[in-house]
């Protein structure tokens, strides 16, 4: 019977001895080596972890005792990551990062449409995963309502409107001509950086700084890959999309697409 793992400290409890609370990361994967490696790495970064070897065990635990974020494999027996997320979204808005051994664009689009927050293909850098986790948790923290923001008329971050593009920084919600585009957190940060100043060229280094704020090494091809995927997603709803322009040798810029 599937159960939550707890092999000698692998699953660490939250500690509020300093008056605060460690953020809790749930790890869901049928590969126990991956669970062990991720749990140890995240605990070293100051997170508490809970680990689950299959989707059924994780679903019940995350509904009964929510974590702050879940990192979930897609390909699992009994209950795969997609079905886990679908059922979880009926009762919870916990942020979810998908891990998969397949660089499958259909999987990514399906996961994002169900409500996943990001998507990372195996093999992956632990530093990259930690950076993505921190970026999502920061966004969740900024978007969380407080007493002052609830009473203030301007408590939410205003939408970014650029021609046919509309971006909601609090929800990572993107519209093009009124149609929703499902993109990852990293893609959102890159697009947001470009759209803030239309027509201004942003170098790859500037885009890397915006998308990976925890100072990890990312090569130029990674940014190019994100741009290519952004264009593909926008062209799926608008075949004539051309708002992201390439300036060869310099970087990228955004125009309003009109």
TORPA-530547 format. One record per residue (C-alpha): residue in one letter; x, y, z negated. Coordinates in nm, 2 decimals, padded with zeros to 4 digits, m for minus. Example, Ala and Ser with C-alpha at 12.3 -4.5 7.8 and 13.67 -1.06 7.14 Angstrom:
! residues 2
   type        x        y        z
      a    01.23   m00.45   m00.78
      s    01.37   m00.11   m00.71
***
This chain:
! residues 258
   type        x        y        z
      x    00.00    00.00    00.00
      x    00.14    00.34    00.10
      x    00.23    00.57   m00.19
      x    00.42    00.88   m00.28
      x    00.79    00.80   m00.31
      x    00.98    00.89   m00.61
      x    01.32    00.72   m00.59
      x    01.54    00.86   m00.88
      x    01.49    01.22   m00.83
      x    01.42    01.22   m00.46
      x    01.08    01.38   m00.53
      x    01.15    01.68   m00.75
      x    00.89    01.86   m00.96
      x    00.84    02.23   m00.95
      x    01.01    02.43   m01.23
      x    00.87    02.75   m01.37
      x    01.11    02.78   m01.65
      x    01.23    03.12   m01.52
      x    00.87    03.26   m01.52
      x    00.83    03.19   m01.15
      x    00.76    02.87   m00.96
      x    00.97    02.68   m00.71
      x    00.80    02.65   m00.38
      x    00.69    02.30   m00.30
      x    00.77    02.14    00.03
      x    00.58    01.81    00.12
      x    00.77    01.58    00.35
      x    00.58    01.32    00.55
      x    00.77    01.06    00.76
      x    00.77    00.69    00.79
      x    01.16    00.70    00.82
      x    01.28    00.69    00.46
      x    01.63    00.79    00.55
      x    01.49    01.11    00.70
      x    01.28    01.17    00.38
      x    01.58    01.12    00.16
      x    01.81    01.35    00.37
      x    01.55    01.63    00.40
      x    01.45    01.61    00.03
      x    01.81    01.63   m00.09
      x    01.88    01.92    00.15
      x    01.57    02.12    00.06
      x    01.63    02.07   m00.32
      x    01.98    02.21   m00.26
      x    01.82    02.52   m00.11
      x    01.61    02.57   m00.43
      x    01.28    02.40   m00.32
      x    01.09    02.13   m00.50
      x    00.99    01.84   m00.28
      x    00.72    01.57   m00.26
      x    00.78    01.29   m00.01
      x    00.52    01.06    00.16
      x    00.59    00.76    00.38
      x    00.27    00.78    00.58
      x   m00.01    01.02    00.68
      x   m00.29    00.86    00.47
      x   m00.10    00.89    00.14
      x    00.00    01.25    00.23
      x   m00.36    01.36    00.33
      x   m00.51    01.26   m00.01
      x   m00.22    01.41   m00.20
      x   m00.22    01.74   m00.01
      x   m00.59    01.79   m00.05
      x   m00.59    01.70   m00.43
      x   m00.26    01.88   m00.51
      x   m00.16    02.12   m00.23
      x    00.21    02.20   m00.16
      x    00.33    02.54   m00.02
      x    00.43    02.39    00.31
      x    00.44    02.05    00.48
      x    00.70    01.91    00.72
      x    00.54    01.63    00.90
      x    00.64    01.37    01.16
      x    00.40    01.32    01.45
      x    00.46    00.96    01.54
      x    00.36    00.75    01.23
      x    00.16    00.43    01.18
      x   m00.19    00.42    01.03
      x   m00.25    00.80    01.04
      x   m00.03    01.00    01.28
      x    00.07    01.36    01.23
      x   m00.19    01.50    01.46
      x   m00.48    01.33    01.29
      x   m00.34    01.42    00.95
      x   m00.33    01.79    01.05
      x   m00.68    01.77    01.20
      x   m00.83    01.63    00.88
      x   m00.62    01.86    00.66
      x   m00.74    02.17    00.84
      x   m01.10    02.08    00.75
      x   m01.01    02.16    00.39
      x   m00.67    02.34    00.37
      x   m00.47    02.61    00.55
      x   m00.13    02.49    00.42
      x    00.14    02.57    00.67
      x    00.26    02.27    00.86
      x    00.58    02.22    01.06
      x    00.58    01.92    01.30
      x    00.88    01.70    01.36
      x    00.89    01.48    01.66
      x    01.14    01.26    01.84
      x    00.98    01.36    02.17
      x    01.03    01.70    02.33
      x    00.68    01.67    02.46
      x    00.51    02.00    02.56
      x    00.16    01.84    02.54
      x    00.23    01.73    02.19
      x    00.34    02.08    02.10
      x    00.04    02.25    02.25
      x   m00.20    02.00    02.09
      x   m00.04    02.05    01.75
      x   m00.04    02.43    01.77
      x   m00.41    02.42    01.88
      x   m00.49    02.21    01.57
      x   m00.33    02.47    01.35
      x    00.04    02.37    01.32
      x    00.27    02.66    01.24
      x    00.58    02.54    01.41
      x    00.73    02.24    01.60
      x    01.09    02.11    01.59
      x    01.22    01.82    01.80
      x    01.46    01.56    01.66
      x    01.75    01.56    01.63
      x    01.75    01.90    01.46
      x    01.98    02.12    01.24
      x    01.89    02.12    00.87
      x    01.99    02.48    00.86
      x    01.74    02.55    01.14
      x    01.47    02.37    00.96
      x    01.54    02.57    00.64
      x    01.53    02.89    00.84
      x    01.20    02.80    00.99
      x    01.05    02.71    00.65
      x    01.17    03.03    00.49
      x    01.03    03.24    00.78
      x    00.69    03.08    00.76
      x    00.68    03.11    00.38
      x    00.77    03.48    00.40
      x    00.49    03.54    00.65
      x    00.24    03.35    00.43
      x    00.36    03.56    00.13
      x    00.32    03.89    00.32
      x   m00.02    03.79    00.45
      x   m00.15    03.67    00.11
      x   m00.41    03.92   m00.04
      x   m00.32    04.11   m00.35
      x   m00.53    04.32   m00.58
      x   m00.39    04.64   m00.43
      x   m00.42    04.52   m00.07
      x   m00.78    04.40   m00.13
      x   m00.87    04.75   m00.25
      x   m00.68    04.94    00.01
      x   m00.83    05.00    00.35
      x   m00.48    04.96    00.51
      x   m00.38    04.65    00.32
      x   m00.32    04.44    00.63
      x   m00.05    04.47    00.89
      x   m00.21    04.64    01.20
      x   m00.23    04.44    01.52
      x    00.03    04.51    01.78
      x   m00.15    04.62    02.10
      x    00.04    04.64    02.43
      x   m00.18    04.65    02.74
      x   m00.33    04.31    02.77
      x   m00.13    04.17    02.48
      x   m00.27    04.17    02.13
      x   m00.06    04.03    01.83
      x   m00.17    03.98    01.47
      x    00.15    03.96    01.26
      x   m00.03    03.84    00.95
      x   m00.19    03.54    01.13
      x    00.06    03.48    01.41
      x   m00.24    03.52    01.64
      x   m00.17    03.61    02.00
      x   m00.43    03.71    02.27
      x   m00.37    03.78    02.64
      x   m00.66    03.94    02.82
      x   m00.87    03.83    02.52
      x   m00.76    03.46    02.55
      x   m00.57    03.30    02.27
      x   m00.21    03.17    02.33
      x   m00.08    02.91    02.09
      x    00.28    02.98    02.01
      x    00.53    02.89    01.74
      x    00.66    03.12    01.47
      x    00.99    03.15    01.64
      x    00.82    03.24    01.97
      x    00.60    03.49    01.79
      x    00.90    03.67    01.64
      x    01.08    03.69    01.98
      x    00.77    03.82    02.16
      x    00.70    04.07    01.88
      x    01.05    04.20    01.90
      x    01.02    04.26    02.28
      x    00.66    04.40    02.26
      x    00.75    04.66    01.99
      x    00.94    04.87    02.24
      x    00.81    04.80    02.59
      x    01.07    04.85    02.86
      x    01.36    04.84    02.62
      x    01.61    04.57    02.69
      x    01.68    04.33    02.40
      x    02.00    04.13    02.42
      x    02.00    03.76    02.33
      x    02.18    03.84    02.01
      x    01.91    04.09    01.90
      x    01.64    03.83    01.97
      x    01.83    03.56    01.78
      x    01.86    03.80    01.48
      x    01.48    03.85    01.49
      x    01.39    03.49    01.53
      x    01.65    03.34    01.29
      x    01.68    03.59    01.01
      x    01.88    03.35    00.78
      x    02.20    03.39    00.99
      x    02.24    03.05    01.14
      x    02.42    02.99    01.47
      x    02.20    02.96    01.77
      x    02.35    02.97    02.12
      x    02.22    03.17    02.41
      x    02.05    02.88    02.58
      x    01.81    02.84    02.28
      x    01.68    03.19    02.33
      x    01.64    03.13    02.71
      x    01.45    02.81    02.63
      x    01.21    03.00    02.40
      x    01.15    03.26    02.67
      x    01.09    02.99    02.93
      x    00.83    02.83    02.70
      x    00.66    03.16    02.63
      x    00.62    03.23    03.00
      x    00.48    02.88    03.06
      x    00.22    02.92    02.79
      x    00.11    03.26    02.91
      x    00.10    03.14    03.28
      x   m00.13    02.86    03.17
      x   m00.40    03.12    03.11
      x   m00.27    03.38    03.36
      x   m00.08    03.24    03.66
      x    00.03    03.60    03.75
      x    00.18    03.67    03.41
      x    00.51    03.87    03.44
      x    00.53    04.08    03.13
      x    00.85    03.93    03.01
      x    01.13    04.04    03.24
      x    01.48    03.91    03.27
      x    01.77    04.16    03.30
      x    02.05    03.93    03.42
      x    02.36    03.97    03.20
      x    02.18    04.20    02.96
      x    01.87    04.03    02.81
      x    01.50    04.06    02.83
      x    01.23    04.33    02.82
      x    00.85    04.35    02.79
      x    00.61    04.55    03.00
      x    00.24    04.57    02.94
      x    00.16    04.35    03.25
      x   m00.08    04.60    03.40
***
